[in-house]
Amino acid sequence: MAIEDMKRAAAAEALKLVEPGMKLGLGTGSTAKHFVDLLGERVRAGLKVVCVPTSEATRRQAETLAIPLSTLDALRSLDLTIDGADEISPDLTLIKGGGGAHLREKIVAAASKRMVVIADQSKIVEGLGRFPLPIEIVRFGEAASADAIVAAFAAEALPVRLTPRLTGDGQRFVTDEGHVILDARMEDEAGRDTGKRIERPASLAQRLAAIPGVVEHGLFIGLCFAAYVASETGVARLDRKP
């Protein structure tokens, strides 16, 4: 089974959780895109739902599919959010933000009764950190914020190399909220993977959140209720343990 087929299979399983009348959060990224496509088919067949997109890209996709949209300000809370992830640890702690939408994704997930992740098997890891951790910052004082971020990693005995997120044409990537992103890589100065992983995600998250210039980071802790993970043998459901 090809990777895109796995993503679609995971999305199809998660779609079974959707019931008429639900208020849904729609994630961002290549796997979430499959879910939105499949949801659009259900909506065309008569399913009544209202959705909050987590990015402008997802909003545009949903609009082309005539999926009813609202805002989190109007709805205040959601029944279910379906989103992808860049890494999933055994306790369902996540790294998200490869698409640069982790700020809105985290706000929507936190406002949902349940957040369910859909992914292919390559996203399952024993320890978080091989995928760069996105850290969204304000542009003012970027160098000072970067120094504080490096210090936060050092306090956790983690080596880190910060790289500015760029677009395909070499320009700074700007989030939907107008901020920039530093990707934190567990690499040495030569760009080689050190093999270190984030052993205490909650502690690192607390340190990063305390930095004034940091808007949000890509560690999702205690938000994911369950994950549907597709492999060549089918789709398995992983539930967060109490």
HELIX and SHEET records of a PDB file:
HELIX    1   1 ILE A    3  LEU A   15  1                                  13    
HELIX    2   2 SER A   30  ARG A   44  1                                  15    
HELIX    3   3 GLU A   56  THR A   64  1                                   9    
HELIX    4   4 LEU A   72  LEU A   75  1                                   4    
HELIX    5   5 HIS A  102  ALA A  110  1                                   9    
HELIX    6   6 GLN A  121  LYS A  123  5                                   3    
HELIX    7   7 GLU A  142  ALA A  155  1                                  14    
HELIX    8   8 PRO A  201  ALA A  209  1                                   9    
SHEET    1   A 6 VAL A  50  PRO A  53  0                                        
SHEET    2   A 6 LYS A  23  LEU A  26  1                                        
SHEET    3   A 6 LEU A  78  ASP A  83  1                                        
SHEET    4   A 6 SER A 112  ASP A 120  1                                        
SHEET    5   A 6 CYS A 224  SER A 231  1                                        
SHEET    6   A 6 GLY A 234  ASP A 239 -1                                        
SHEET    1   B 3 GLU A  87  ILE A  88  0                                        
SHEET    2   B 3 LEU A  94  ILE A  95 -1                                        
SHEET    3   B 3 LEU A 219  PHE A 220 -1                                        
SHEET    1   C 4 ARG A 161  PRO A 164  0                                        
SHEET    2   C 4 VAL A 180  ARG A 185 -1                                        
SHEET    3   C 4 LEU A 133  ILE A 137 -1                                        
SHEET    4   C 4 VAL A 214  HIS A 217 -1                                        
END                                                                             
